[in-house]
Amino acid sequence: MRLKRNQFNDSADQKSPPKKKAKSIEVTKIEVSDNIAKFFVAKGLGKKQWVVVREIPVLEIEHIEKAGGQLSVTWKGVTDTFFTKEKTDLFGALVNQVNGIFEDQRKTKENEEKEEKAALRRNELLGVINTSVGVIDQMFNVLIDLQDKRINWERLEGYSDGFGENTSFTGQTMPPLNFDFSKISSAIKTQSPKEASNEAFSILKAAYGYFNGLSVDDEFKENHPNFQDAKSVILAYFILNDLLLGKVVGDKANKDEISQLESVLQNLAAKTNFKVNIDELKSTINKIDVDSNRGRVIERSREIFKEQLKQNLKPNEEVLTTTQSAPEKETSTEPAVPPTDVTQPAPQPAPEASVPPGSSPEVQP
């Protein structure tokens, strides 16, 4: 019994043997090929035989550090230590090479993330532009129909049914956008021309204000469409619709607006593939004076513009024939509409009554 007890006690008092330190590996040469670092040592007669002592995938390296004549490499949670008797900076060259690969990886990942964000911004911006163009059409349709001596409320209610309660957008790279149509729908249902006109202008102001408020500081300038492209497209579309509205009410003084529209479209064409045929557009707008089918002319004018939107506002890839690009033409950043207020309906307007730019049209009760 005593022998067994002593054996037990002796066993309990025994200490675990100390762990052996990792042995440093001598290397004479290092090569990196296909992202594999191969460590060689020279052996054999005359040290002419190269033997691989370790292969480490560069992409699996977690940490690499040179300290004096030693190199430590951590990969897959294991640290290998190497030393060399060579006089050349064998380890320094490897550290620089590995860090260069890591830096290239970082830049590649950064560029991929940037391109993904740019692509998302392009898609979101195109979606917001197309949605807003549709809203602008709807509101100008209301304003144009309110100019008739006998307002067709049934047709306006058809517009209202297409509005819905609201239209909203929430993206990842852009501010949220929301259009509330409840008030204009209510005004149309109650057949209130002044209120309907006020609400239409209010929604137009919200649409223009949204794009005007986009910060070019938060911009992918090389990306198309970018915020500046969007501002120009919306400004041009406001001017176009204001010209159409002016034609309906008999406004003859539209040279300034035509000139502004041409300037905005020329600037867009210089930077993107958005190339509206300005002569065709002006010719179509002028047909409102002679064509009895006003709606058809208005839709054709808008379609000439919107056909270019289908091209997704890509960069202009035409080869420049000169070493200097043409300077961008200055254009006003304020559209002719929406105005700040709406005038009272006039019971008997003069036949040649017009809507000056920046003011609101009169609506018939």
CORHU-V335226 format. One record per backbone hydrogen bond with DSSP energy under -1.0 kcal/mol. CO is the residue of the C=O (numbers start at 1). NH is the residue of the N-H. Records with the same first field share a line. If there is no record, write none. Layout:
CO = NH, NH
//
This chain:
1 = 5
2 = 6
3 = 7
4 = 8
5 = 9
6 = 10
7 = 11
8 = 12
9 = 13
25 = 83
29 = 40
31 = 38
33 = 36
35 = 58
36 = 33
37 = 56
38 = 31
39 = 53, 54
40 = 28, 29
41 = 51
43 = 49
44 = 47
49 = 43
51 = 41
54 = 39
56 = 37
57 = 60
58 = 61
63 = 74
65 = 72
67 = 70
69 = 84
70 = 67
71 = 82
72 = 65
73 = 80
74 = 62, 63
75 = 78
78 = 75
80 = 73
81 = 25
82 = 71
83 = 27
88 = 90
89 = 93
90 = 94
91 = 95
92 = 96
93 = 97
94 = 98
95 = 99
96 = 100
97 = 101
98 = 102
99 = 103
100 = 104
101 = 105
102 = 106
103 = 107
104 = 108
105 = 109
106 = 110
107 = 111
108 = 112
109 = 113
110 = 114
111 = 115
112 = 116
113 = 117
114 = 118
115 = 119
116 = 120
117 = 121
118 = 122
119 = 123
120 = 124
121 = 125
122 = 126
123 = 127
124 = 128
125 = 129
126 = 130
127 = 131
128 = 132
129 = 133
130 = 134
131 = 135
132 = 136
133 = 137
134 = 138
135 = 139
136 = 140
137 = 141
138 = 142
139 = 143
140 = 144
141 = 145
142 = 146
144 = 147
145 = 148
146 = 364
151 = 153
152 = 156
153 = 157
154 = 158
155 = 159
156 = 160
157 = 161
160 = 164
165 = 181
167 = 179
169 = 177
177 = 169
179 = 167
181 = 185
182 = 186
183 = 187
184 = 188
185 = 189
186 = 190
187 = 192
188 = 191
192 = 196
193 = 197
194 = 198
195 = 199
196 = 200
197 = 201
198 = 202
199 = 203
200 = 204
201 = 205
202 = 206
203 = 207
204 = 208
205 = 209
206 = 210
207 = 211
208 = 212
209 = 213
211 = 214
215 = 218
217 = 219
220 = 223
226 = 230
227 = 231
228 = 232
229 = 233
230 = 234
231 = 235
232 = 236
233 = 237
234 = 238
235 = 239
236 = 240
237 = 241
238 = 242
239 = 243
240 = 244
241 = 245
242 = 246
243 = 247
244 = 248
245 = 249
246 = 251
252 = 254
254 = 258
255 = 259
256 = 260
257 = 261
258 = 262
259 = 263
260 = 264
261 = 265
262 = 266
263 = 267
264 = 268
265 = 269
266 = 270
268 = 272
271 = 316
273 = 275
276 = 278
277 = 281
278 = 282
279 = 283
280 = 284
281 = 285
282 = 286
285 = 288
286 = 289
287 = 290, 291
292 = 294
293 = 297
294 = 298
295 = 299
296 = 300
297 = 301
298 = 302
299 = 303
300 = 304
301 = 305
302 = 306
303 = 307
305 = 308
306 = 310
308 = 311
309 = 312
314 = 273
336 = 358
350 = 353
356 = 359
//
